[in-house]
Amino acid sequence: MNGMRRNRRCHKRQKPVPKKPHNIFFSKVFFAVVFFFSFSSASFAQLTYATLSVQYDSPWVCNNLKLIPVKFRDTAVAKKSTQSNNIISFEDALKEGKITVREMTTQGGADVGMLELRNHSKKNVLIESGEMVAGGKQDRAFAETTIIPPGDDENFVPVFCVEKGRWENRLRNFRYAGPANSSLRKQMNITKKQNKVWKEIDRQLADDKKQSATSAYLNLYRDTSGADSACLAFFRKKMKDSDSLYAGFVALSGDHIINCELFGSSDLCITSFETMLKGYMRSVRDKSGTVSVSDDEVKKFLDKFLKTEEQQQKYLADHGAIFTYDKKVIHLIAYSD
């Protein structure tokens, strides 16, 4: 299997390590070329207070979900980074038939921890950590955030199983299944262990009194597709009516911080917004109540990873994840202690 992967793009998740971040791709030369033509060298900004401004005075609030926008300070950088015509979300690409997802087949059979993707469009496709696909031999969730460039070349992306009781011999087509909630993504991003993912799925199914013969995580959402449609419409309108300087958001619900997600450019953030929003909606607890987390508490949380890049690497090694493209950070996600 290793010999087979050597000549094909294989996307690896980066474990944050202080002072020595590394590339998530094996094919460095190829992706350096793609990076140059698809995104300018100024596209991905440093994600610290030096380049970011937290909009505490302009939160977006609907029911028990509050989003605090985080914007780039430099308008010129944000405008330079805008490549919205060159990148689309994985959800849109899959639904429009612009990308295909297949089981990765080896001599020993399908590889449960990897999926093969091919981008048939002329645009880059953004795949986010925690996005799920249903079908195949079993449902999966992507283990990392990455970019799939145009072209029919094979791309192998690591995944977690989110349906441990099914492994079928007959193949089903994969369909988009939305993002995992924050609690499950936290296990994926921090522990990176399949058994921890399964344990969290079992906990959530038990808490919601959902029964699943195959321990299918997606059973949690089979009857909630129309939930909080008014809030979804509210947040979508807020984004539509806003400028394009967004780097990401801090999400709050009740008395807890859901997470903070930041992207290396405004186009990546805007492309990701629908996925982020659905993930936040799935992370809101039914009995959370009105958001009671103070701005001071949010600032203490952000101070742990936004002061310097070195501090950021250290904190996210145990409390989140950093994903890179050609040695540039494209996405980070942070969780509170």
Beta strands, then each sheet from edge to edge (+ up, - down):
strand 1: 9-10
strand 2: 52-54
strand 3: 60-62
strand 4: 65-72
strand 5: 87-89
strand 6: 99-106
strand 7: 109-119
strand 8: 124-127
strand 9: 131-134
strand 10: 140-142
strand 11: 146-148
strand 12: 151-161
strand 13: 175-179
strand 14: 246-253
strand 15: 256-263
strand 16: 320-325
strand 17: 328-334
sheet 1: 1+ 12+ 7- 6+
sheet 2: 1+ 12+ 10- 9+ 13-
sheet 3: 2+ 4- 3+
sheet 4: 2+ 4- 14+ 15- 17+ 16-
sheet 5: 5+ 8+ 11-
end
